[in-house]
Every structure is written in structure tokens, then in C-alpha cells.
């Protein structure tokens, strides 16, 4: 006889704990990403290396990230998400310790390799898990959590400098934080496995996606948009190589979509300060406006998480792109200086929902069996775009003028919109089926909740009698 299922009030706290661990892991993802740029003015003096060497370090780490992201789907099938995330965070923590103890630039370059490999693996694994098993709102809020980590990184550097530990102490703090996250993930490993086996965090509602008839086992949780997916078991699906995955309709377009999105986002963050100073702002004011842009991205992702409850991913994607396009258009006009910060924040708000919604729509576009390969290809496109395009505009700015920055952003957003439109056209059949399933699920959930309310009222009436 099968063992009885434990009551739902024992299950829900465990699933809530896993959700907290995932949020904390995303915060940990952002911690090391922003320290290098903030600490480099001190690091290059300490290591007696040119200030331009930061670019070499960044390229080494990015190349490691690209290779790692492309290899991650194979490893993910063997280890599962929980173990892969744990090992990747451990590798990043070890690399952070290596950064802190490096006594030469060459040693720093060696440690940049595991730093990039760890970052790429955890990025693909976490984004794939969020896209497949979590709701769209959580995907937006998780990327907002990354922004919290990216904000905390320079704060840890400031704390380390104040306490006399210098830039090395900041990397030690990051390593300690990542070690704590590693322990949390180890504790939660059974929950990761259970979630992957069950097909989501919801304990209460399920939809069999391989049949026409949906079934609600017992209502209680909010509607899960990720439950309506074409195939439900990613681990048992036949594996295909990255080369074979690239032949799937829409996969190359997906690579280009992320390429141009990263070109847009990184060019915005990298050249924004330079453009503002060229327009007449003081350096400290320009830096403050850049921080406002990052804050607007984080706030925008929190807000878009609430919108994701009611709107589909592709509506959020188009809304974000049109907001960015409006910001680029206004920036191209001759404006008074006080209008520029508003336009910069508009760019941040527009970028906010695009990346998380593109990630979350991946299983709906390509199916869960191809989700990890698709996300690894997408993130590779993102990293390639972030490496190539911002320096390309640097050459344009050097030869012509940095005032061409709004025009370059307009080109990037135009190409991004074109790629998204073509991608939607190629994958529209799968997307329409996915959104139809979501709607069916929402209706079933509403009906089930109504039945629960009726039963509750009947019980109350009986007790009164």
C-alpha cells in the first residue's frame, strides 16, 4: 500500500524555503560581478599593472563563461540543478579567494578562468530552473535579486576599505557569502530533486500537459503559469548536442535576440556616464545618474513581476522594448540637461522586463526538453554581445563622437525588435498553445477556488446548526 502523503502544511514551508534559497542564490550571483570594476583603480596599483588590463581580465572571464554556458546542458542532465548550482557557487567562492590572495596580474588571470566557468554554469542552471519551474513573476523578481547582489558588491568593497582590509578583503567577504549560500543549497538539495521530479514548486495544482483534459488535484496556491508546458520531464528527454539544437527553428534567432539585448544593456551601462559628462554633467553627477539607471532596472523588474501575474511574457517583452525605443528617441532630440536623467531611467525601466521574460518564455518556445540547450545558447549570445558591441561603439566614439551614443542604442533596439518579431513568427504555434494552456489553467484554478469556498461555507453552516 502506498505511503500516505504528508499534510500540505508540512510541504509548503519546505517549498517556501527552497524559493528563499533560490532568491539568495541569485543575490549571490550578483555579488562578484560588480566588484572588479569598482576595485580596479586600487587593484592595478597594488599589482603594478596598467589600468587597461582590466579589459583582458574581463575577456578571459567572459570566454570562460561562454564555454561553460555551452557545456552546462550536458552536466545539468548528469548532476541535476541543485548539485550543479552548489558546485558552481563553490567554484566561484574558491576563485574569489584566489582573487583576494593573487599577488600578480598573471595569477589573477588564472583565477579568472574558474570565475568565468562557475558564473556561466550557475547562470544557465538557475535561469533554466526559473524558466521551467517558476512563474514569470518570480523570474522577474529573481533578476531583481541579482541587482541587489550587484549593488551589495561595491558596498562590501567600501566596508572592506573602511575596515583596513582593502580590495582583497572585499573578495574574502564575497567568498564567505558564497560559502554560506553553498551550505544553504546543500541543505536544500532534496527539495531541488523533488521539484524537478514533480515539475514545479506547486504542491497543490497540476495539469497533465500530454492530454487534452486538465486536472486540478487540490486547490490552494496561486495560478502557476509554468505548469502549462509542452513536456514535463526534462531529465528523461532525449539529449541533443548544441550543434543539433542550433538547427531547431528559431534557435539562431534566439541567439541573435540575446546578442542585441546585451549589446543594448551593456552599451547603456558602460557609455552612459561618458555621454552624460560629454553633455555637460560633472563626473560625480554622471556617476549618480548611472546608479539611478541600475536602480530603475531593479525597480522595473520588481514592478514587472506584478504585471507578469496578469500579462504574458511576450507582452512584457514588447512593452519593455517600446519603452526603451521611446527613451532612445527622446535622447536623440536636443533636450535641456535636466531631461537626460529622466530618459536614462526610462532606458533602465524598459530593459527591466525584457531579459527575464525572454528567459521565462524559452520552455514555451522550444519545449522543456530543449530548454537547457536553448538557454545556454541564449546566454552565450548574451555574453558574445556584451564582449563585442560595447567596445565597437568605443571605436566609433573615438573616431567620431560619443554623442552618437543614442543613435547606436536606437540601432541596437531596432535590431532587437526585429529579432523578437521574427522569433515570435517562427515559434508562434508553440507560444499560442502555451498561452492557451495557461488560460485553461487559470480558469480551472478559479473554478476550484470557488468550490473550496462553497465547501468552507457549507462546513460553517453545519457547525452553526
C-alpha positions in Angstrom: 0.0 0.0 0.0 1.4 3.4 -0.9 2.5 5.7 1.9 0.2 8.5 2.8 1.1 12.0 1.5 2.1 14.3 4.4 -0.2 17.2 5.1 0.2 20.3 2.8 1.1 22.5 5.8 4.3 20.4 6.2 5.1 20.7 2.5 4.5 24.3 1.9 7.2 25.6 4.3 9.8 23.3 2.6 8.9 24.7 -0.8 9.0 28.2 0.6 12.4 27.5 2.0 13.6 26.4 -1.5 12.2 29.6 -3.0 14.1 31.6 -0.4 17.3 29.7 -1.2 16.8 30.4 -5.0 16.4 34.1 -4.3 19.5 34.1 -2.1 21.5 32.3 -4.8 20.5 35.0 -7.3 21.7 37.6 -4.9 25.0 35.7 -4.6 25.2 35.6 -8.5 25.4 39.4 -8.5 28.0 39.8 -5.7 31.3 39.2 -7.6 30.0 40.8 -10.9 30.5 44.5 -9.9 33.4 44.3 -7.5 36.1 44.2 -10.3 35.1 47.4 -11.9 34.8 49.2 -8.5 38.0 47.8 -7.1 40.2 48.0 -10.2 41.6 51.5 -9.5 43.1 50.0 -6.3 43.9 46.6 -7.8 46.0 47.8 -10.7 48.2 50.0 -8.4 48.7 47.1 -6.0 49.5 44.6 -8.7 51.6 47.2 -10.7 49.7 46.6 -13.9 48.2 49.1 -16.5 44.7 50.3 -15.9 43.7 49.0 -19.3 44.5 45.4 -18.2 41.0 45.1 -16.7 39.7 44.5 -20.2 42.0 41.5 -20.6 40.7 40.1 -17.2 37.1 40.7 -18.2 37.6 39.0 -21.6 39.2 35.9 -20.0 36.3 35.5 -17.6 33.8 36.1 -20.3 35.3 33.4 -22.6 35.2 31.0 -19.6 31.6 31.9 -19.1 30.7 31.3 -22.8 32.4 27.9 -22.9 30.8 26.9 -19.6 27.3 28.0 -20.6 27.5 25.9 -23.8 28.7 22.8 -21.9 26.3 23.2 -19.0 23.3 21.3 -20.5 25.3 18.0 -20.6 26.4 18.4 -17.0 22.9 19.5 -15.9 21.5 16.2 -17.1 24.0 14.2 -15.1 24.1 16.2 -11.8 20.7 18.0 -11.7 20.2 21.7 -11.0 20.8 21.6 -7.2 24.2 19.9 -7.4 25.3 21.9 -10.4 24.4 25.2 -8.7 26.2 24.1 -5.5 29.4 23.1 -7.3 29.4 26.2 -9.4 28.9 28.5 -6.4 31.7 26.6 -4.6 34.0 27.1 -7.7 33.1 30.9 -7.7 33.9 31.1 -4.0 37.3 29.4 -4.5 38.0 31.8 -7.4 37.1 34.8 -5.2 39.6 33.6 -2.6 42.1 33.3 -5.4 41.4 36.9 -6.4 41.9 38.0 -2.8 45.3 36.3 -2.5 46.6 37.0 -6.0 50.0 38.7 -5.9 50.4 39.4 -9.6 48.2 40.1 -12.7 49.1 36.7 -14.2 47.8 34.8 -11.2 44.7 37.0 -11.4 44.2 35.9 -15.0 44.5 32.2 -14.0 41.8 32.7 -11.3 39.5 34.5 -13.9 39.1 31.1 -15.7 37.3 29.3 -12.8 35.5 32.6 -12.0 34.0 32.6 -15.6 33.3 28.9 -15.6 31.4 29.0 -12.3 29.4 32.1 -13.3 28.4 30.6 -16.7 27.3 27.2 -15.2 25.3 28.7 -12.4 23.7 31.3 -14.8 22.4 28.7 -17.2 21.3 26.3 -14.4 19.5 28.9 -12.4 17.8 30.6 -15.4 16.7 27.2 -16.8 15.2 26.2 -13.4 13.4 29.5 -13.1 12.1 29.3 -16.6 10.8 25.8 -16.3 9.6 25.5 -12.7 8.8 29.0 -11.6 6.2 31.6 -12.5 7.0 34.6 -14.7 6.7 36.9 -11.7 9.4 35.0 -9.9 11.8 35.1 -12.9 11.5 39.0 -12.9 11.9 39.2 -9.1 14.9 36.8 -9.2 16.7 39.0 -11.7 15.9 42.0 -9.5 17.6 40.0 -6.7 20.7 39.7 -8.9 20.5 43.6 -8.9 20.6 43.6 -5.1 23.7 41.4 -5.2 25.3 43.7 -7.8 24.5 46.7 -5.6 25.9 44.9 -2.5 29.3 44.1 -4.2 30.7 47.7 -4.2 29.2 48.2 -0.7 31.3 45.2 0.5 34.3 46.9 -1.1 33.6 50.1 0.7 33.2 48.2 4.0 36.5 46.4 3.4 38.4 49.6 2.7 37.0 51.3 5.8 38.0 48.4 8.0 41.5 48.4 6.5 41.3 45.1 4.5 41.5 46.9 1.2 40.2 45.4 -2.1 41.4 41.9 -1.1 39.1 41.9 1.9 36.1 42.5 -0.4 36.8 39.3 -2.3 37.1 37.5 1.1 33.7 38.8 2.1 32.2 37.6 -1.2 33.8 34.1 -0.7 32.3 33.9 2.8 28.9 34.9 1.5 29.1 32.4 -1.4 30.2 29.7 1.1 27.1 30.3 3.2 24.9 30.1 0.1 26.7 26.8 -0.8 25.7 25.4 2.6 22.1 26.5 2.1 22.0 24.8 -1.3 23.4 21.6 0.1 20.7 21.6 2.8 18.0 22.1 0.2 19.3 19.5 -2.4 16.3 17.1 -1.7 13.9 19.9 -2.5 15.6 20.7 -5.8 15.3 17.0 -6.8 11.6 16.8 -5.6 10.7 20.0 -7.6 12.4 18.7 -10.8 10.6 15.3 -10.4 7.2 16.9 -9.7 7.6 19.6 -12.4 7.2 22.7 -10.2 7.1 24.2 -6.8 3.3 23.9 -6.5 2.2 21.2 -4.2 -1.5 21.6 -4.9 -2.2 22.0 -8.6 -1.2 20.0 -11.6 -2.0 19.9 -15.3 -1.2 16.9 -17.4 0.2 18.5 -20.5 0.2 15.3 -22.5 -3.6 15.2 -22.6 -6.4 17.4 -23.6 -8.1 17.2 -20.2 -6.6 19.2 -17.4 -6.9 18.1 -13.8 -6.9 20.1 -10.5 -5.9 17.8 -7.6 -6.5 20.2 -4.8 -6.6 23.9 -5.0 -4.8 26.3 -2.8 -1.9 28.1 -4.5 -1.9 30.9 -7.0 -2.0 30.0 -10.6 1.2 28.6 -12.0 1.9 29.7 -15.5 4.9 27.4 -15.7 2.6 24.4 -15.2 1.3 24.7 -18.7 4.3 23.5 -20.6 4.5 21.1 -23.6 6.6 18.4 -22.0 7.1 17.8 -18.3 10.2 15.7 -17.7 13.4 17.4 -18.8 15.7 14.8 -17.4 14.2 11.8 -19.3 14.0 13.7 -22.6 16.5 12.7 -25.4 19.6 14.7 -25.3 20.8 16.6 -28.4 24.0 18.5 -28.9 24.4 22.2 -29.2 25.0 21.9 -32.9 21.8 19.9 -33.4 19.9 22.4 -31.1 21.0 25.2 -33.4 19.1 23.6 -36.3 15.8 23.9 -34.4 13.7 26.6 -35.9 14.1 29.9 -34.1 17.2 28.9 -32.1 19.7 31.0 -34.1 17.2 33.9 -33.9 17.1 33.4 -30.2 20.9 33.7 -30.1 20.8 37.0 -32.0 18.0 38.3 -29.8 20.1 37.9 -26.7 23.1 39.2 -28.6 21.4 42.5 -29.4 19.7 42.7 -26.0 23.1 42.5 -24.2 24.6 44.9 -26.8 21.8 47.4 -25.8 22.0 46.9 -22.0 25.9 46.8 -21.6 26.3 49.7 -24.0 23.8 51.7 -22.0 25.6 51.0 -18.6 29.1 51.3 -20.0 28.9 54.5 -22.0 26.1 56.3 -20.2 28.4 58.1 -17.8 30.8 59.2 -20.6 27.9 60.5 -22.6 26.5 62.5 -19.7 29.9 64.1 -18.9 30.2 65.0 -22.7 26.8 66.7 -22.4 28.0 68.9 -19.5 27.3 67.0 -16.3 30.0 66.8 -13.6 31.6 63.4 -13.2 30.1 62.8 -9.7 26.6 63.7 -11.0 27.1 61.5 -14.0 28.0 58.6 -11.7 24.9 59.2 -9.6 22.7 59.1 -12.7 24.3 55.8 -13.8 23.4 54.4 -10.4 19.9 55.7 -10.9 19.7 53.7 -14.1 20.7 50.5 -12.3 18.2 51.3 -9.6 15.5 51.8 -12.3 16.3 48.3 -13.8 15.9 46.7 -10.3 12.7 48.6 -9.5 11.4 47.9 -13.0 11.9 44.1 -12.5 10.1 44.2 -9.2 7.1 46.1 -10.9 7.2 43.8 -14.0 6.9 40.8 -11.6 3.5 42.1 -10.6 2.5 42.7 -14.2 3.6 39.2 -15.1 0.7 37.9 -12.9 -1.8 39.2 -15.5 0.2 39.5 -18.7 2.1 37.0 -20.9 5.8 37.1 -21.3 5.8 38.4 -24.9 3.5 41.3 -23.9 6.1 42.3 -21.3 8.9 41.9 -23.8 7.2 44.2 -26.4 6.3 46.8 -23.7 9.9 46.9 -22.5 11.3 47.3 -26.0 8.9 50.1 -26.9 9.8 51.9 -23.6 13.5 51.7 -24.5 12.7 52.8 -28.1 10.9 55.9 -26.6 13.8 56.6 -24.4 16.3 56.4 -27.3 14.1 58.6 -29.5 13.8 61.3 -26.8 17.6 61.1 -26.1 18.2 61.8 -29.8 16.4 65.1 -29.6 18.0 68.4 -28.4 16.9 68.4 -24.8 17.7 70.5 -21.7 20.1 68.8 -19.3 17.5 68.1 -16.6 15.6 65.8 -19.1 18.6 63.5 -19.7 18.4 61.7 -16.3 14.7 61.0 -16.9 15.5 59.5 -20.3 18.3 57.4 -18.8 15.9 56.0 -16.1 13.4 55.3 -18.9 16.0 53.1 -20.6 16.5 51.2 -17.4 12.8 50.7 -16.8 12.4 49.5 -20.4 15.3 47.0 -20.2 13.9 45.6 -16.9 11.3 43.1 -18.1 12.9 42.1 -21.4 15.7 39.8 -20.3 13.7 37.8 -17.6 10.6 37.5 -19.9 12.8 36.2 -22.8 14.3 33.7 -20.4 11.0 32.6 -19.0 9.4 32.2 -22.5 12.1 29.7 -23.6 10.4 26.5 -22.5 7.2 27.7 -24.2 9.1 28.4 -27.4 11.2 25.3 -27.6 9.8 22.9 -25.1 11.2 21.8 -21.7 13.4 19.1 -23.3 15.3 21.7 -25.2 15.1 24.4 -22.5 18.6 24.0 -21.1 20.3 23.9 -24.5 18.3 26.9 -25.6 19.1 28.9 -22.5 22.8 28.0 -22.8 22.8 29.2 -26.5 20.9 32.4 -25.5 23.3 33.2 -22.7 26.3 32.5 -25.0 24.7 35.1 -27.4 24.3 37.5 -24.5 28.0 37.1 -23.4 29.3 37.5 -27.0 27.2 40.6 -27.5 28.5 42.1 -24.2 32.1 41.4 -25.3 31.9 42.7 -28.9 29.4 45.5 -29.2 30.3 48.0 -26.4 34.0 48.1 -27.5 32.8 48.5 -31.1 30.9 51.7 -30.1 34.1 52.7 -28.2 35.9 52.8 -31.6 33.0 54.8 -33.1 33.2 57.3 -30.2 36.9 57.6 -30.6 36.8 58.2 -34.3 33.7 60.3 -34.4 31.9 61.4 -31.3 30.4 60.0 -28.1 27.2 62.0 -28.9 26.4 59.2 -31.4 25.5 57.0 -28.4 21.7 57.5 -28.6 21.9 56.6 -32.3 23.8 53.4 -31.6 21.3 52.4 -28.9 18.5 53.1 -31.4 20.1 50.7 -33.9 20.5 48.0 -31.2 16.9 48.3 -30.0 15.7 48.3 -33.6 17.6 45.0 -34.3 16.4 43.6 -31.1 12.8 44.3 -32.0 13.3 42.8 -35.5 14.8 39.6 -33.9 11.9 39.3 -31.4 9.3 39.7 -34.1 11.0 37.1 -36.3 11.4 34.8 -33.3 7.7 35.1 -32.4 6.7 34.4 -36.1 8.8 31.2 -36.2 7.7 29.9 -32.8 4.1 31.4 -32.7 2.4 28.0 -32.9 4.1 26.7 -29.7 3.6 30.0 -28.0 -0.1 30.1 -28.8 -0.6 26.6 -27.4 1.3 27.5 -24.3 -0.7 30.7 -23.6 -3.9 28.7 -24.3 -2.9 26.1 -21.7 -2.2 29.0 -19.3 -5.7 30.4 -19.8 -7.3 26.9 -19.3 -5.2 26.5 -16.1 -6.3 29.9 -14.8 -10.0 29.1 -15.4 -9.7 25.7 -13.7 -7.9 27.3 -10.8 -10.7 29.9 -10.4 -13.4 27.2 -10.5 -11.5 25.1 -8.0 -11.2 28.0 -5.6 -14.9 28.7 -5.9 -15.6 25.1 -5.0 -13.3 25.4 -2.0 -15.2 28.5 -0.8 -18.5 26.7 -1.2 -17.3 23.7 0.8 -16.0 26.1 3.5 -19.3 27.9 3.7 -21.2 24.5 4.0 -19.0 23.5 6.9 -19.6 26.8 8.7 -23.4 26.4 8.3 -23.3 22.8 9.6 -21.3 23.9 12.7 -23.9 26.7 13.3 -26.6 24.1 13.2 
